[in-house]
Amino acid sequence: MRLMMILFSMIGTALAGSGIVLVLTLGYGTLWPIVGAAAVGAALALPVSWLVARQIG
């Protein structure tokens, strides 16, 4: 669980940042698409970090 939380802090930042860059590249520069992309990235980071932690451990 501790490894997963450490990985989540890095993977969540990367996925949320990638989502924000994607949204801005597509031309949506308002608040809600940016917040939505960050939320989707953070939500996707939970199962990804769990899988990575399981593979490492």
C-alpha positions as MATLAB code, in Angstrom:
seq = 'MRLMMILFSMIGTALAGSGIVLVLTLGYGTLWPIVGAAAVGAALALPVSWLVARQIG';
ca = [
       0.000    0.000    0.000;
       2.837    2.381    0.797;
       4.545    1.692   -2.536;
       1.262    2.259   -4.348;
       0.813    5.676   -2.737;
       4.346    6.702   -3.626;
       3.809    5.567   -7.195;
       0.417    7.299   -7.306;
       2.011   10.642   -6.514;
       4.274   10.314   -9.544;
       1.925    8.516  -11.952;
      -1.009   10.777  -11.072;
       1.002   13.879  -11.773;
       2.185   12.499  -15.096;
      -1.256   11.376  -16.272;
      -3.016   14.548  -15.130;
      -0.354   16.692  -16.784;
      -0.595   14.703  -20.000;
      -4.362   15.113  -19.996;
      -4.062   18.867  -19.503;
      -1.544   19.142  -22.343;
      -3.877   17.131  -24.577;
      -6.860   19.343  -23.763;
      -4.881   22.525  -24.355;
      -3.519   21.157  -27.627;
      -7.054   20.447  -28.806;
      -7.904   24.101  -28.196;
     -10.018   23.870  -25.055;
      -8.537   26.562  -22.862;
     -11.382   27.111  -20.420;
     -11.515   25.973  -16.806;
     -13.793   22.924  -16.938;
     -12.049   20.939  -19.675;
      -8.730   21.448  -17.873;
     -10.179   20.393  -14.510;
     -11.893   17.420  -16.150;
      -8.681   16.265  -17.792;
      -6.819   16.513  -14.497;
      -9.565   14.562  -12.713;
      -9.584   11.824  -15.350;
      -5.803   11.561  -15.140;
      -5.929   11.263  -11.360;
      -8.698    8.671  -11.546;
      -6.772    6.588  -14.078;
      -3.651    6.782  -11.934;
      -5.175    4.721   -9.115;
      -5.489    1.417  -10.998;
      -2.271    2.043  -12.908;
      -0.284    2.622   -9.722;
      -1.874   -0.459   -8.145;
      -0.841   -2.587  -11.127;
       2.694   -1.205  -11.162;
       3.085   -1.713   -7.398;
       1.819   -5.286   -7.753;
       4.342   -5.981  -10.500;
       7.203   -4.509   -8.475;
       6.223   -6.201   -5.213;
];
